[in-house]
Amino acid sequence: MTSILDAVHAQLGPDSIATISQTIGADPSTTSKALSLALPAMVSGLAQNASHPHGAAALDNALQQHDGSILDNLGGLLGGGTASAIGAAILGHIFGPNRGPVEDGVGKASGLDAAQVAKLMTILAPIVMGVLGRMKREKGADASTLPDILGSGQAGGGVDLDNLICMGGSVLGGLFGKKE
């Protein structure tokens, strides 16, 4: 089974990374490093949200709008700046009050500044949701199976979301993973 991280990486070839790098004002190597931190953080955040029935139902509902069609014009998304508002809203749902600390952690670990990380993550968020929406549709998934799809993406991620939040200097880091 293809993990969500593998599916997102398949969408982001060298040309896409070069376009993202140009958009955020960073070199491709640093952008790739930031991607390797930001993507697993997003998947971990989504998985934590979907681990609760209410969160899984909300994500399942959101995926009605994020059906994967955005991936059919990825070049337009990356070059046109249309991802900003959509991406910001998605990030708010994924991370809530931890968005800033996660972005700070990605920045500290990758060498990007806060503005670059924020821009990068708003570009990536609709792509992650598009990939997840497409996987949901192709697998016939629903709210009860979304945690399994997201869980398969965490295994090889190599990013501990709580540590990333702590790197961002947040006292909320310990609370993020303890939603009961």
C-alpha positions in Angstrom: 0.0 0.0 0.0 1.3 3.4 -1.0 1.6 5.7 2.0 0.3 9.2 1.9 3.8 10.6 2.2 4.9 8.5 -0.8 1.9 9.7 -2.8 2.6 13.4 -1.9 6.3 13.0 -2.8 5.3 11.5 -6.1 3.5 14.8 -6.9 6.5 16.9 -6.0 9.2 16.2 -8.5 12.3 18.3 -9.1 10.4 20.8 -11.2 7.8 21.3 -8.5 10.5 21.7 -5.8 12.3 24.3 -8.0 9.0 26.2 -8.4 8.3 26.1 -4.7 11.9 27.2 -3.9 11.5 30.1 -6.2 8.1 31.0 -4.7 9.4 31.0 -1.1 12.8 32.5 -1.9 15.0 29.5 -0.9 17.4 27.1 -2.6 16.0 23.7 -3.7 18.2 21.8 -1.1 16.8 23.8 1.8 13.3 23.6 0.5 13.7 19.8 0.2 14.9 19.6 3.8 11.9 21.7 5.0 9.5 19.5 2.9 11.0 16.4 4.6 9.9 17.9 8.0 6.7 19.7 7.1 5.0 16.8 5.2 5.3 14.3 8.1 4.2 17.0 10.5 1.1 17.6 8.5 0.3 13.9 8.2 0.9 13.4 12.0 -1.4 16.3 12.7 -4.1 14.9 10.5 -3.7 11.5 12.0 -4.0 12.9 15.5 -7.2 14.7 14.5 -8.6 11.7 12.8 -7.9 9.4 15.7 -11.0 10.7 17.4 -14.4 10.0 15.8 -15.4 13.7 15.7 -12.1 14.6 14.0 -12.3 11.8 11.6 -15.9 12.8 10.6 -14.8 16.4 10.1 -11.8 15.3 8.0 -14.0 13.0 5.9 -16.4 15.9 5.3 -13.6 18.2 4.3 -12.4 15.7 1.8 -15.6 16.1 -0.1 -14.1 19.5 -1.2 -10.5 18.2 -1.5 -11.2 15.3 -3.9 -7.7 15.3 -5.5 -8.7 17.4 -8.6 -6.3 20.1 -7.5 -3.5 17.7 -8.4 -4.5 17.8 -12.0 -3.2 21.4 -12.2 -0.4 21.3 -9.7 1.7 23.7 -11.9 -1.0 26.3 -11.7 -1.3 25.9 -7.9 2.4 26.2 -7.4 2.9 29.1 -9.7 -0.3 31.1 -9.1 -0.3 31.6 -5.4 -3.9 30.4 -5.1 -2.9 28.0 -2.3 -2.4 30.7 0.3 -5.9 31.2 1.6 -6.9 27.6 1.2 -3.6 26.4 2.7 -3.9 28.7 5.7 -7.4 27.5 6.5 -6.3 23.9 6.2 -3.3 24.4 8.5 -5.6 26.0 11.0 -7.7 22.9 11.1 -4.7 20.5 11.2 -2.6 22.3 13.9 -5.0 24.7 15.6 -3.0 26.9 18.1 0.1 24.8 17.4 0.5 26.1 13.8 3.1 28.7 14.8 5.2 26.4 16.9 5.2 23.7 14.2 6.3 26.3 11.6 9.0 27.6 14.0 10.2 24.0 14.5 10.4 23.4 10.7 12.2 26.7 10.3 14.8 26.0 13.0 15.4 22.5 11.7 15.6 23.4 8.0 17.2 26.9 8.0 14.2 28.7 6.5 12.8 31.8 8.1 9.3 32.1 9.5 7.8 33.8 6.4 9.4 31.1 4.1 8.1 28.2 6.2 4.6 29.8 6.4 4.5 30.2 2.7 5.8 26.6 2.1 3.2 25.1 4.4 0.3 27.0 2.9 1.5 25.6 -0.5 1.8 22.1 0.8 -1.5 21.9 2.7 -3.8 21.8 -0.3 -1.5 19.2 -2.0 -1.6 16.9 1.1 -5.4 17.3 1.3 -5.7 16.6 -2.5 -3.6 13.5 -2.2 -5.6 12.3 0.8 -8.9 13.0 -1.0 -7.8 11.1 -4.0 -6.6 8.2 -1.8 -10.0 8.3 0.0 -11.9 8.1 -3.3 -9.7 5.4 -4.8 -9.8 3.2 -1.7 -13.5 3.9 -1.0 -12.5 5.1 2.5 -14.7 6.8 5.0 -14.3 8.4 8.4 -13.7 5.0 10.1 -10.8 4.1 7.7 -9.1 7.5 7.4 -7.0 6.9 10.5 -5.5 3.8 8.9 -4.6 5.7 5.7 -3.0 8.4 7.7 -1.3 6.0 10.1 0.4 4.3 7.2 2.0 7.6 6.4 3.5 8.2 9.8 5.7 5.1 10.0 8.5 6.3 7.8 8.1 10.0 8.5 11.0 10.4 10.9 9.4 13.5 12.4 8.1 13.6 16.0 5.4 16.3 16.0 5.8 17.0 19.7 9.5 17.4 19.3 9.0 19.7 16.3 6.6 21.8 18.3 9.1 22.0 21.2 11.8 23.1 18.8 9.4 25.9 18.0 9.6 27.0 21.6 6.0 26.2 22.5 4.8 25.2 25.9 1.8 23.6 24.2 4.0 20.9 22.7 3.2 18.4 25.5 -0.5 19.1 25.2 -0.8 18.6 21.5 -0.6 14.8 21.5 -2.9 14.5 24.6 -6.3 15.2 23.1 -8.5 12.7 24.9 
